[in-house]
């Protein structure tokens, strides 16, 4: 069974991107994937700094998160757009997990051979679209295969009172993306 991680690039309690990640998780689960939601609020880490690492080592939360990434086939990130790019939270997570945590461990072992799907949601008309291009570029540069289909959910009032995505157009887009995500992760990790 394909094992997939779902997460948001926001730690905010009522994040629209958490809602989108959880919606995508439920779609993937219904399609037969083994899924897990990761809340970055549960994995707080200091800002990456070489001096901090030399003095303190790798944070325990970075080690725990890296183990989860190493054991999955792929991951889904729904990231808010901050000034036309992805969030500092995503960048910091990726930087800490890229560091070798064990002696002789390859530097990008959490990412090599992994499949990713990316999305964004924003009340703005572009739905966070501008932040997906730099996220795709960075993930590709560290050895992640990012599937071509990405989803940007724009506009207000996209979720109901139970946090379910209610716009049929966006529901279909996420369903199609999850089909591609699961198919690619299954094929490349067979």
matplotlib code that plots the C-alpha trace (Angstrom):
import matplotlib.pyplot as plt

x = [0.0, 1.3, 2.2, 1.6, 2.1, -0.1, 0.8, 0.3, 2.9, 1.1, 1.0, -2.0, -4.9, -7.5, -5.3, -7.1, -4.1, -4.5, -8.1, -7.0, -4.4, -6.9, -9.4, -6.7, -5.8, -9.4, -9.6, -6.3, -7.5, -10.8, -8.6, -6.7, -3.6, -2.1, -2.2, -1.0, -1.5, 1.4, 0.7, 3.9, 2.7, 3.7, 7.3, 8.6, 12.2, 14.6, 15.5, 18.2, 21.7, 25.0, 26.2, 23.1, 23.6, 27.2, 26.4, 23.2, 23.1, 19.9, 16.7, 14.7, 11.6, 13.7, 14.9, 11.3, 10.0, 12.8, 12.0, 8.5, 9.6, 12.1, 9.4, 6.9, 6.5, 5.4, 4.2, 1.6, 2.2, -0.5, 1.4, 0.2, 1.8, 4.0, 5.1, 5.0, 6.8, 6.3, 6.4, 9.5, 8.1, 8.4, 11.9, 13.1, 11.6, 13.3, 16.6, 16.7, 15.7, 18.3, 21.1, 22.7, 21.3, 23.5, 27.1, 27.6, 23.9, 23.4, 22.6, 19.2, 18.0, 14.6, 13.9, 15.7, 13.2, 10.2, 7.1, 5.4, 2.1, 1.7, -1.3, -2.2, -5.4, -5.9, -8.8, -7.2, -8.2, -4.9, -5.3, -1.6, -0.5, 2.6, 4.1, 3.9, 6.5, 9.4, 8.2, 8.3, 11.7, 13.2, 11.8, 13.0, 16.5, 16.7, 15.8, 12.0, 9.8, 6.9, 3.9, 2.9, -0.7, -0.9, -4.0, -4.5, -7.8, -8.7, -11.6, -13.6, -16.0, -14.4, -15.0, -18.2, -18.7, -17.2, -14.0, -14.9, -14.0, -17.4, -16.6, -17.2, -14.6, -11.9, -13.1, -12.6, -9.2, -8.0, -9.5, -7.6, -4.4, -4.7, -5.2, -1.9, -0.1, -1.0, -0.4, 3.0, 4.1, 3.0, 4.8, 8.0, 8.3, 7.3]
y = [0.0, 3.5, 5.5, 9.2, 12.1, 15.2, 18.5, 22.3, 24.9, 26.8, 26.0, 28.3, 26.6, 27.6, 27.5, 27.1, 25.1, 22.6, 22.2, 21.6, 19.1, 17.2, 17.2, 15.8, 13.2, 12.0, 11.7, 9.7, 7.5, 6.8, 5.8, 3.2, 5.0, 4.6, 8.3, 10.4, 14.0, 15.9, 19.2, 21.3, 22.8, 19.4, 19.7, 23.1, 23.7, 26.7, 28.5, 26.6, 28.0, 26.2, 27.6, 26.4, 22.9, 22.8, 23.7, 21.7, 19.1, 18.2, 19.0, 16.0, 17.2, 17.3, 13.7, 12.5, 14.3, 13.0, 9.4, 9.9, 11.2, 8.4, 5.8, 7.3, 7.0, 10.6, 13.8, 16.4, 20.0, 22.7, 25.9, 29.5, 32.0, 34.5, 37.4, 35.2, 32.2, 29.4, 29.8, 30.1, 27.1, 24.9, 26.1, 25.6, 22.1, 21.1, 22.6, 20.8, 17.5, 17.8, 17.7, 14.3, 13.1, 10.0, 9.4, 8.6, 9.3, 10.8, 14.5, 14.4, 11.0, 12.3, 13.5, 11.3, 9.2, 10.7, 11.9, 15.1, 16.8, 20.5, 22.8, 26.1, 27.9, 31.6, 34.0, 35.9, 35.1, 33.2, 30.9, 31.0, 30.0, 32.2, 30.4, 26.9, 27.6, 28.3, 25.3, 23.1, 24.3, 23.8, 20.3, 19.3, 20.6, 18.3, 15.2, 15.1, 14.1, 16.7, 15.6, 18.0, 18.6, 21.3, 22.9, 26.5, 27.1, 30.8, 32.9, 33.1, 30.6, 27.4, 25.3, 24.5, 24.6, 21.1, 22.2, 20.2, 21.6, 22.5, 23.9, 21.1, 22.4, 22.3, 18.9, 17.5, 19.1, 17.5, 14.1, 14.2, 15.3, 12.5, 9.9, 11.1, 11.3, 7.8, 6.3, 8.0, 7.1, 3.5, 3.1, 4.8, 3.0, -0.5]
z = [0.0, -0.9, 2.2, 1.9, 4.3, 4.2, 5.7, 5.6, 5.3, 8.0, 11.7, 12.3, 14.1, 11.5, 8.5, 5.2, 4.0, 6.8, 5.7, 2.1, 3.2, 5.3, 2.4, 0.1, 2.8, 2.9, -0.9, -1.0, 1.9, 0.0, -3.0, -1.0, 0.2, 3.7, 4.9, 7.8, 8.6, 10.1, 11.9, 11.9, 15.2, 16.7, 15.3, 16.3, 15.5, 15.8, 12.6, 10.9, 11.8, 11.4, 14.8, 16.5, 14.9, 16.0, 19.6, 20.0, 17.3, 15.3, 17.1, 18.2, 16.2, 13.0, 13.6, 14.3, 11.2, 9.0, 10.1, 8.9, 5.5, 5.1, 5.7, 3.3, -0.5, -1.0, 0.6, -0.1, 1.0, 0.9, 1.5, 1.8, -0.4, 1.5, -0.7, -3.9, -2.4, 0.1, 3.9, 6.1, 8.0, 5.0, 4.2, 7.8, 7.9, 4.7, 5.7, 9.1, 7.5, 4.8, 7.4, 8.1, 11.4, 11.6, 10.7, 7.0, 6.2, 2.8, 3.0, 1.3, 2.4, 3.5, -0.1, -2.7, -4.6, -2.9, -4.8, -3.9, -4.7, -4.0, -3.5, -2.0, -0.9, -0.4, -0.3, -3.1, -6.7, -7.5, -4.5, -3.6, -7.1, -7.2, -4.2, -5.9, -8.6, -6.1, -4.0, -7.0, -8.0, -4.5, -4.1, -7.6, -6.8, -3.7, -5.7, -5.2, -8.1, -8.0, -10.0, -12.8, -11.5, -8.8, -7.3, -6.3, -4.6, -4.8, -3.4, -0.2, 1.3, -0.1, 3.1, 4.9, 8.7, 9.0, 7.1, 4.0, 0.6, -0.9, -4.3, -6.8, -9.3, -6.7, -5.4, -8.9, -9.2, -5.9, -6.8, -10.1, -8.4, -5.9, -8.7, -10.3, -6.9, -5.9, -9.3, -9.6, -6.0, -6.4, -9.8, -8.8, -5.4, -6.6]

ax = plt.figure().add_subplot(projection="3d")
ax.plot(x, y, z, "-o")
ax.set_aspect("equal")
plt.show()
